[in-house]
Amino acid sequence: MGAKTVAPDLTVFAIGGDGDGLGIGGGHIAHAARKNADIKYLLIDNRVYGLTKGQASPTTPPGENTKTSPFGVYEDTLDAIPMFLAYDVSFIARMTSLRVKELTEVIKAAITHKGMAIVYILSPCRTFPILDLEETKSIFQPLPEDYARDKQAQGDGNGVLDKPMYTGSFYQVRSRPWREARSRDRRSHAEHETASSTRWRSSSGVSRDVPQAGSVAT
């Protein structure tokens, strides 16, 4: 969000895995979502901490043996799509890295969306194949053509299904102001108030405190 604040016209991507985005760093999503920051988050899930030697992640299925669960994972998995919906992320999509053409089109749609966009990408890890490659090919199915992407509750229902596991854009709302637009409007309002206050002081000759440029009264 810092990069977007400094350069509002820049297209900003954040890229991370399931361990980062849904585990140790998952708390950051809620605050970026409530601000509706105009950033694009590619969250790549292989259901395991692949870069740190195969520990269980929040999306590792129960029963899987990993370095941190030698007797099998006993916790429930985290369902990402309902969580994103609860956070009111203004663009939510799920795809798989095995369908490059469709994934490319979804990422393009995320880029043009004004506001926070999450593209949740299921991608098998060849070293620690918790998400099996052949199984991944068989379980994914595109969302129906008539799917109403502006209905949050409908997205919630289809987002938790395992078989089939639907791919595509689950939810998009275009009417919600994004962070950078709200910040620009608030700054413009503050500058207008400052200018008006300064003019009033000059014309009346009465001494009064004049707000500093860019300050906002609370």
C-alpha positions as semicolon CSV with decimal commas, in nm:
position;residue;x (nm);y (nm);z (nm)
1;M;0,000;0,000;0,000
2;G;0,297;0,229;0,053
3;A;0,400;0,197;-0,312
4;K;0,045;0,276;-0,425
5;T;0,028;0,579;-0,194
6;V;0,350;0,724;-0,334
7;A;0,262;0,640;-0,697
8;P;-0,119;0,626;-0,731
9;D;-0,103;0,565;-1,107
10;L;0,117;0,259;-1,065
11;T;-0,032;-0,091;-1,099
12;V;0,082;-0,262;-0,780
13;F;0,099;-0,641;-0,735
14;A;0,155;-0,836;-0,416
15;I;0,245;-1,203;-0,460
16;G;0,260;-1,464;-0,185
17;G;0,173;-1,818;-0,086
18;D;-0,085;-1,987;0,133
19;G;0,144;-1,988;0,436
20;D;0,204;-1,615;0,407
21;G;-0,139;-1,499;0,292
22;L;-0,356;-1,733;0,499
23;G;-0,125;-1,806;0,794
24;I;0,153;-1,587;0,931
25;G;0,051;-1,282;0,726
26;G;-0,322;-1,343;0,692
27;G;-0,419;-1,058;0,924
28;H;-0,303;-0,799;0,672
29;I;-0,570;-0,891;0,418
30;A;-0,856;-0,764;0,635
31;H;-0,711;-0,414;0,664
32;A;-0,619;-0,383;0,298
33;A;-0,974;-0,498;0,216
34;R;-1,150;-0,249;0,444
35;K;-0,947;0,031;0,287
36;N;-1,024;-0,115;-0,058
37;A;-0,667;-0,034;-0,160
38;D;-0,617;-0,049;-0,536
39;I;-0,368;-0,336;-0,525
40;K;-0,372;-0,677;-0,693
41;Y;-0,290;-0,975;-0,474
42;L;-0,194;-1,305;-0,636
43;L;-0,221;-1,566;-0,361
44;I;-0,065;-1,893;-0,478
45;D;-0,176;-2,195;-0,276
46;N;-0,004;-2,535;-0,298
47;R;-0,137;-2,645;0,043
48;V;0,207;-2,671;0,199
49;Y;0,503;-2,456;0,307
50;G;0,699;-2,558;-0,001
51;L;0,994;-2,319;0,037
52;T;1,063;-2,422;0,396
53;K;1,085;-2,799;0,350
54;G;0,722;-2,906;0,348
55;Q;0,552;-2,808;0,672
56;A;0,172;-2,809;0,701
57;S;0,000;-2,484;0,603
58;P;-0,352;-2,358;0,688
59;T;-0,486;-2,529;0,374
60;T;-0,316;-2,868;0,417
61;P;-0,595;-3,133;0,423
62;P;-0,655;-3,337;0,740
63;G;-0,459;-3,661;0,753
64;E;-0,165;-3,542;0,542
65;N;0,177;-3,631;0,681
66;T;0,425;-3,342;0,673
67;K;0,741;-3,236;0,856
68;T;0,530;-3,072;1,126
69;S;0,254;-3,335;1,128
70;P;0,426;-3,677;1,120
71;F;0,108;-3,845;1,244
72;G;-0,120;-3,652;1,008
73;V;-0,277;-3,306;1,013
74;Y;-0,564;-3,299;1,262
75;E;-0,689;-2,939;1,216
76;D;-0,961;-2,837;0,973
77;T;-0,848;-2,654;0,661
78;L;-0,908;-2,285;0,610
79;D;-1,160;-2,200;0,335
80;A;-1,015;-1,894;0,164
81;I;-1,305;-1,775;-0,054
82;P;-1,559;-1,734;0,233
83;M;-1,291;-1,548;0,430
84;F;-1,230;-1,305;0,143
85;L;-1,606;-1,253;0,112
86;A;-1,633;-1,182;0,485
87;Y;-1,358;-0,922;0,450
88;D;-1,557;-0,768;0,161
89;V;-1,269;-0,777;-0,085
90;S;-1,415;-0,600;-0,388
91;F;-1,280;-0,846;-0,650
92;I;-1,241;-1,217;-0,570
93;A;-1,139;-1,489;-0,814
94;R;-1,006;-1,843;-0,790
95;M;-0,802;-2,006;-1,066
96;T;-0,544;-2,279;-1,119
97;S;-0,196;-2,245;-1,266
98;L;-0,277;-2,540;-1,492
99;R;-0,507;-2,323;-1,708
100;V;-0,275;-2,047;-1,817
101;K;-0,503;-1,883;-2,075
102;E;-0,800;-1,854;-1,835
103;L;-0,570;-1,738;-1,554
104;T;-0,427;-1,467;-1,777
105;E;-0,775;-1,331;-1,853
106;V;-0,869;-1,323;-1,484
107;I;-0,549;-1,137;-1,394
108;K;-0,626;-0,884;-1,670
109;A;-0,972;-0,831;-1,517
110;A;-0,815;-0,784;-1,174
111;I;-0,580;-0,519;-1,311
112;T;-0,866;-0,314;-1,459
113;H;-1,072;-0,340;-1,139
114;K;-1,055;-0,025;-0,924
115;G;-1,004;-0,146;-0,569
116;M;-0,855;-0,447;-0,397
117;A;-0,844;-0,762;-0,609
118;I;-0,746;-1,111;-0,494
119;V;-0,673;-1,385;-0,746
120;Y;-0,648;-1,707;-0,546
121;I;-0,441;-1,955;-0,750
122;L;-0,424;-2,328;-0,677
123;S;-0,086;-2,452;-0,795
124;P;0,061;-2,801;-0,733
125;C;0,410;-2,826;-0,579
126;R;0,618;-3,095;-0,752
127;T;0,854;-3,135;-0,454
128;F;0,583;-3,168;-0,189
129;P;0,275;-3,281;-0,387
130;I;0,008;-3,228;-0,122
131;L;-0,204;-3,081;-0,401
132;D;-0,183;-3,369;-0,646
133;L;-0,127;-3,272;-1,009
134;E;-0,361;-3,527;-1,166
135;E;-0,631;-3,467;-0,907
136;T;-0,601;-3,094;-0,965
137;K;-0,667;-3,143;-1,335
138;S;-0,986;-3,335;-1,263
139;I;-1,158;-3,131;-0,990
140;F;-1,161;-2,782;-1,142
141;Q;-1,464;-2,658;-1,330
142;P;-1,551;-2,306;-1,452
143;L;-1,831;-2,119;-1,279
144;P;-2,160;-2,125;-1,470
145;E;-2,195;-1,859;-1,739
146;D;-2,501;-1,706;-1,567
147;Y;-2,328;-1,682;-1,230
148;A;-2,425;-1,354;-1,058
149;R;-2,093;-1,213;-0,942
150;D;-2,251;-0,924;-0,754
151;K;-2,429;-1,155;-0,509
152;Q;-2,196;-1,214;-0,218
153;A;-2,399;-1,494;-0,055
154;Q;-2,407;-1,694;-0,378
155;G;-2,030;-1,670;-0,405
156;D;-1,998;-1,799;-0,050
157;G;-2,190;-2,117;-0,132
158;N;-1,988;-2,213;-0,437
159;G;-1,659;-2,112;-0,279
160;V;-1,659;-2,397;-0,026
161;L;-1,729;-2,684;-0,265
162;D;-1,440;-2,929;-0,311
163;K;-1,574;-3,134;-0,601
164;P;-1,618;-2,968;-0,833
165;M;-1,392;-2,682;-0,729
166;Y;-1,519;-2,384;-0,924
167;T;-1,283;-2,138;-1,088
168;G;-1,343;-1,786;-1,216
169;S;-1,452;-1,454;-1,067
170;F;-1,669;-1,514;-0,763
171;Y;-1,745;-1,158;-0,663
172;Q;-1,696;-0,808;-0,794
173;V;-1,841;-0,478;-0,679
174;R;-1,758;-0,165;-0,877
175;S;-1,959;0,094;-0,683
176;R;-1,738;0,099;-0,372
177;P;-1,482;0,384;-0,365
178;W;-1,123;0,268;-0,357
179;R;-0,869;0,394;-0,104
180;E;-0,671;0,622;-0,333
181;A;-0,984;0,799;-0,462
182;R;-1,117;0,854;-0,110
183;S;-0,779;0,985;0,004
184;R;-0,761;1,224;-0,291
185;D;-1,115;1,352;-0,227
186;R;-1,048;1,401;0,145
187;R;-0,726;1,588;0,074
188;S;-0,905;1,811;-0,179
189;H;-1,177;1,885;0,077
190;A;-0,918;1,975;0,342
191;E;-0,734;2,207;0,103
192;H;-1,062;2,377;0,013
193;E;-1,148;2,427;0,380
194;T;-0,802;2,573;0,444
195;A;-0,833;2,814;0,151
196;S;-1,181;2,923;0,261
197;S;-1,063;2,983;0,618
198;T;-0,769;3,190;0,497
199;R;-0,992;3,405;0,274
200;W;-1,236;3,466;0,563
201;R;-0,954;3,587;0,786
202;S;-0,817;3,821;0,519
203;S;-1,153;3,981;0,441
204;S;-1,277;4,020;0,800
205;G;-0,956;4,141;0,958
206;V;-1,035;3,925;1,260
207;S;-0,748;3,714;1,390
208;R;-0,819;3,343;1,417
209;D;-0,630;3,016;1,394
210;V;-0,584;2,904;1,038
211;P;-0,550;2,527;0,977
212;Q;-0,226;2,410;0,823
213;A;-0,242;2,300;0,461
214;G;-0,347;1,937;0,434
215;S;-0,470;1,906;0,793
216;V;-0,806;1,745;0,860
217;A;-1,037;1,846;1,142
218;T;-1,176;1,562;1,350
